[in-house]
């Protein structure tokens, strides 16, 4: 088939830039790739690094009917003109709009990857609306890829689609670059300097959270559990931005963060590896995920994790092997798990020993890329045969 145009699309450019790092450059050897998202520096950065074409089309993350119709028309006209062979979306809004537009424009292969679902944690009218939107998305797509078994189970149990759901490799959208996330990436002197700059002593036990500092990530519970822990020589390192507009933290959480000297917040960091390198454990008490990269990154850096029993987290962490799994929204369970990590050295060491191999054996990056390429080739073959 002479047409080898593959469009990869996300709502905001940072999703493509961060989630698909390296993948587009790999696929560019086989396809003529265009990355589509809203405009921004991340899109330009992606173009330079991955050596692919880009197209900026604004899409709003929130439900906004007028803007959504404008975005839909722009996508439709662009697809109609360019005639891609494959349109493959990630993220909810880009998925909905691009799958409708691609179907209207007669794009033969229309794929959406569900990296996480919003509706299971919502209720009432909003939940019904989100379910209706995901059903419409699936109706318009030819192929649905859930990022892991948890996402797959939710799509099935809520009756979102009757189409076959195929997980690529062992789940996760991009796998993990094991050379980049490597425990030896920082020498002891660099670690010491970073610790000193954050006023963390060489003997302190460091719990780290990486991600957006929002309610949905369990930050309210984490801060309260840590505050109750009240152990000397234990620090909580928060790496990530606040989102006061989208999902603000509770005022008493913010108060504890300001007054507890053992809680250190460093904001958004482009390179999170140095912070993993000085950590003893990851704490990730999120309410919902698709397949969290943070938990895989920490594992690759030989760091055991405390995670909640939710999609993705419970597929990466095996209880008592490379971490521990606790119920979401549970301050007491979180506190007990953290206490054990600090006090039981033998237990922590055995988790640490397994952390990296549990990631490398299942989520190595090229394994994911090759599996996706194979999937594309099969879908193209089926079209040509038909």
C-alpha positions in Angstrom: 0.0 0.0 0.0 1.7 3.3 -1.1 -0.1 5.4 1.5 1.9 5.2 4.7 0.5 8.3 6.4 0.2 7.8 10.2 -1.3 10.5 12.3 -0.7 10.4 16.1 -3.0 12.7 18.0 -3.4 14.0 21.6 -5.3 16.9 23.1 -2.3 18.8 24.4 1.3 18.7 23.0 2.9 17.6 26.3 1.0 14.3 26.1 2.6 13.4 22.8 6.0 14.8 23.8 6.2 13.0 27.1 4.1 9.8 26.7 5.5 8.9 23.2 9.1 9.9 23.6 11.3 8.0 21.1 8.3 6.0 19.8 7.5 8.4 16.9 11.1 8.4 15.7 11.1 4.6 15.7 7.8 4.4 13.7 9.0 7.1 11.3 11.3 4.5 9.7 8.1 2.7 8.6 5.5 5.4 8.2 5.1 9.0 7.2 4.2 10.5 10.6 2.4 13.7 11.6 1.9 14.5 15.3 -1.3 16.5 15.9 -2.2 18.4 19.1 -2.8 21.9 20.3 0.0 24.4 19.6 2.9 24.8 22.1 6.6 24.5 22.8 6.2 20.8 23.5 5.0 20.2 19.9 8.0 22.1 18.5 10.3 20.1 20.8 8.7 16.8 19.6 9.3 17.8 16.0 13.0 18.4 16.5 13.6 15.3 18.6 11.5 12.8 16.7 12.0 14.3 13.2 8.3 14.1 12.4 5.9 16.5 10.9 3.5 18.4 13.2 0.1 20.0 12.8 -1.4 22.3 15.5 -5.1 22.0 16.0 -6.5 23.4 19.2 -8.7 21.0 21.4 -10.1 21.8 24.8 -9.7 19.3 27.6 -13.0 20.3 29.2 -16.4 19.8 27.6 -17.0 22.9 25.6 -19.6 22.3 22.8 -18.8 25.3 20.6 -15.0 24.9 20.7 -15.4 21.1 20.3 -17.4 21.6 17.1 -14.8 24.0 15.7 -12.0 21.5 16.5 -14.0 18.7 14.9 -14.5 20.6 11.7 -10.8 21.5 11.5 -9.8 17.8 12.1 -12.3 16.6 9.5 -11.1 19.0 6.8 -7.4 18.2 7.6 -8.1 14.4 7.4 -10.1 14.8 4.2 -7.3 16.8 2.5 -4.4 14.6 3.8 -6.1 11.2 3.5 -4.1 9.4 6.2 -4.0 5.6 6.3 -4.1 5.5 10.1 -5.3 7.9 12.7 -4.2 6.8 16.2 -5.3 8.9 19.2 -4.5 9.0 22.9 -6.2 11.2 25.6 -10.0 11.5 25.9 -10.9 14.7 24.0 -8.5 14.1 21.1 -9.9 10.5 20.9 -13.5 11.6 20.7 -13.0 14.4 18.1 -10.4 12.6 16.0 -12.3 9.3 15.8 -15.6 11.1 14.7 -13.6 13.2 12.2 -11.6 10.3 10.8 -14.8 8.2 10.3 -16.5 11.1 8.5 -13.4 11.6 6.4 -13.2 7.9 5.5 -9.9 7.1 7.2 -9.6 3.3 6.9 -7.8 2.5 10.2 -9.0 4.5 13.3 -7.3 3.5 16.6 -7.8 4.9 20.0 -5.7 4.0 23.0 -7.5 4.4 26.4 -4.7 5.3 28.8 -7.1 5.8 31.7 -10.8 6.2 32.2 -12.4 9.2 33.9 -16.0 7.9 34.2 -15.5 5.1 36.8 -14.7 7.7 39.5 -17.6 10.1 38.6 -21.3 9.9 39.4 -24.7 11.0 38.2 -25.2 13.0 35.0 -21.5 13.7 34.5 -20.8 10.0 34.5 -23.6 9.2 32.1 -22.3 12.0 29.7 -18.7 10.7 29.9 -19.9 7.1 29.2 -22.0 8.3 26.2 -18.9 10.1 24.8 -16.7 7.1 25.2 -19.3 4.9 23.5 -19.5 7.3 20.6 -15.7 7.3 20.4 -15.6 3.5 20.2 -18.4 3.4 17.6 -16.3 5.6 15.4 -13.0 3.8 16.0 -12.1 0.6 14.1 -9.8 -0.6 16.8 -9.6 0.0 20.6 -6.4 -0.5 22.6 -6.8 -0.5 26.4 -3.5 0.4 28.1 -3.8 -2.5 30.6 -6.1 -5.1 32.0 -7.8 -2.8 34.5 -8.8 -0.4 31.7 -9.9 -3.3 29.6 -12.1 -4.7 32.4 -13.7 -1.3 33.0 -14.5 -0.8 29.3 -16.2 -4.3 29.3 -18.0 -4.0 32.6 -19.6 -0.6 31.7 -20.5 -1.9 28.2 -18.6 0.8 26.5 -17.9 -1.3 23.4 -18.5 -4.8 22.0 -15.4 -4.5 19.8 -12.4 -6.8 20.6 -10.0 -5.1 23.1 -6.4 -5.8 22.4 -3.6 -4.9 24.9 -0.3 -4.2 23.2 2.7 -6.1 24.8 2.1 -6.1 28.6 0.2 -2.8 28.6 1.6 0.7 28.9 1.7 3.1 25.9 5.4 3.5 25.5 7.3 1.1 27.8 10.3 2.3 29.7 13.8 3.4 28.6 16.0 1.3 30.9 19.2 3.1 30.0 17.7 6.5 30.7 16.0 5.3 34.0 19.0 3.6 35.5 20.1 3.6 39.2 23.7 4.4 38.3 22.8 7.6 36.3 23.9 9.8 39.2 27.3 9.6 41.0 27.4 9.8 44.8 28.7 13.3 44.8 25.8 14.6 42.8 23.4 12.8 45.1 25.0 14.4 48.1 24.8 17.9 46.6 21.1 17.4 45.8 20.4 16.2 49.3 22.3 19.1 50.8 20.4 21.6 48.6 17.1 20.1 49.9 18.3 19.9 53.5 18.0 16.1 53.5 20.7 14.4 55.6 22.6 11.3 54.4 20.7 9.1 56.9 17.2 10.5 56.3 14.6 8.1 54.8 13.0 9.7 51.8 9.5 9.0 50.5 8.9 10.5 47.1 5.8 11.3 45.1 6.1 12.3 41.4 3.1 13.7 39.6 0.6 16.5 39.7 -0.2 17.7 43.2 -3.9 17.3 43.0 -6.7 15.6 45.0 -7.1 12.8 42.4 -3.6 11.7 43.0 -4.3 11.1 46.7 -2.1 14.0 47.8 -4.6 15.0 50.6 -4.3 11.5 52.1 -0.6 11.3 51.6 0.2 14.6 53.3 -2.1 13.7 56.3 -0.7 10.1 56.6 2.9 11.5 56.5 2.0 14.2 59.1 0.6 11.5 61.4 3.7 9.3 60.9 5.7 11.8 62.8 9.0 9.9 62.7 12.3 11.7 63.0 14.7 11.4 60.1 11.9 10.8 57.5 11.2 13.2 54.7 8.4 13.4 52.1 9.6 14.8 48.7 6.8 16.1 46.4 7.9 16.4 42.7 5.2 18.0 40.5 3.0 21.1 39.8 -0.1 22.2 41.7 -3.2 22.5 39.6 -5.4 24.9 41.6 -7.8 25.5 38.7 -8.4 21.8 37.7 -8.2 20.0 41.0 -7.2 22.0 44.1 -5.9 20.5 47.3 -7.8 20.9 50.6 -6.8 24.0 52.6 -5.8 21.8 55.6 -3.5 19.8 53.3 -1.8 23.0 52.1 -1.5 24.2 55.7 0.4 20.9 56.7 2.6 21.3 53.7 3.6 24.8 54.8 4.1 24.0 58.4 5.7 20.5 58.4 9.4 21.0 57.8 9.9 17.4 56.7 7.6 17.9 53.6 9.7 19.3 50.7 7.9 20.4 47.5 10.1 21.1 44.5 7.5 21.8 41.9 7.6 20.6 38.3 10.9 19.1 37.2 11.8 18.3 33.6 14.2 15.6 34.7 12.8 13.6 37.6 15.7 11.0 37.8 17.8 12.9 40.3 14.9 12.9 42.7 14.4 9.1 42.3 18.1 8.7 42.8 17.9 10.1 46.4 14.7 8.3 47.3 14.2 5.2 49.4 10.6 4.6 48.3 7.9 5.9 46.0 4.4 6.7 47.4 1.7 6.9 44.8 -1.8 6.8 46.4 -3.7 7.8 43.2 -7.5 7.3 42.8 -7.3 6.4 39.1 -4.7 5.7 36.5 -4.4 3.9 33.2 -0.9 2.7 33.5 1.3 5.0 35.5 4.7 5.7 34.1 5.9 7.0 37.5 5.6 3.6 39.1 7.6 2.0 36.2 10.2 4.7 36.3 10.8 4.3 40.0 11.0 0.5 39.6 13.6 0.9 36.9 15.6 3.1 39.3 15.4 0.2 41.9 12.9 1.9 44.1 10.0 -0.1 45.7 6.6 1.5 45.8 3.5 1.9 47.9 0.6 2.1 45.5 -3.2 2.0 45.6 -5.2 -0.9 44.4 -6.3 0.6 41.1 -5.8 0.0 37.3 -2.2 -0.1 36.2 -0.7 0.2 39.7 -1.8 -3.3 40.6 -0.5 -4.6 37.3 3.0 -3.2 37.8 3.4 -3.8 41.6 3.0 -7.3 43.0 2.2 -7.4 46.7 5.3 -8.1 48.7 7.5 -8.6 45.7 8.4 -5.1 44.4 6.1 -3.0 46.6 2.9 -3.0 48.5 -0.7 -2.3 47.5 -3.2 -0.5 49.8 -6.8 0.6 49.3 -7.3 4.1 47.8 -8.4 7.1 49.9 -7.2 5.3 53.1 -5.0 7.5 55.4 -4.5 4.8 58.0 -3.5 2.1 55.5 -1.1 4.5 53.9 0.5 5.4 57.3 0.9 1.7 58.2 2.6 0.9 54.9 5.0 3.9 55.2 5.8 2.9 58.8 6.7 -0.6 57.7 9.0 0.7 54.9 10.9 2.7 57.4 11.1 0.2 60.2 11.5 -3.2 58.4 14.9 -3.0 56.7 14.9 -6.7 55.5 11.5 -6.3 53.9 12.5 -3.1 52.2 15.7 -4.6 50.9 13.9 -7.6 49.3 11.4 -5.3 47.5 14.3 -3.1 46.3 16.1 -6.2 45.0 13.2 -7.1 42.7 12.2 -3.6 41.7 14.2 -3.2 38.4 13.9 -6.8 37.1 10.1 -6.6 37.6 10.1 -3.7 35.1 12.8 -4.8 32.7 11.3 -8.2 32.1 7.8 -6.9 31.2 8.0 -3.2 30.0 11.3 -2.7 28.2 10.7 0.0 25.6 11.6 -1.7 22.3 9.3 -4.6 23.2 6.4 -2.2 23.3 7.4 -0.4 20.1 7.9 -3.6 18.1 4.5 -5.0 19.3 2.7 -1.8 18.2 4.5 -1.9 14.8 3.3 -5.5 14.4 -0.2 -4.4 15.2 -0.2 -1.7 12.6 1.2 -4.0 10.0 -1.5 -6.6 10.7 -4.3 -4.0 10.4 -2.9 -2.8 7.1 -2.6 -6.4 5.9 -6.3 -7.0 6.8 -7.4 -3.9 4.9 -5.5 -4.9 1.8 -6.9 -8.4 1.9 -10.5 -7.2 2.3 
